[in-house]
């Protein structure tokens, strides 16, 4: 698992409304073509956003610290 110091963390993006929030990890191993060759990370994020349009807010994260389990998507 990647460890990051608190000083490197940005505040979470604010989302409007009472809809669920889906966080898609794009950092560490989740967005890494070396770890996942041939996987289209941009298309994955696009498909998640299209599939959840109007149902949930989809945001990307630079790292969710769960690199051993990539690709990581969290529903809040």
Secondary structure as UniProt FT lines:
FT   HELIX           6..8
FT   STRAND          20..25
FT   TURN            28..31
FT   TURN            33..38
FT   HELIX           41..51
FT   TURN            52..55
FT   STRAND          56..61
FT   HELIX           67..69
FT   STRAND          73..75
//
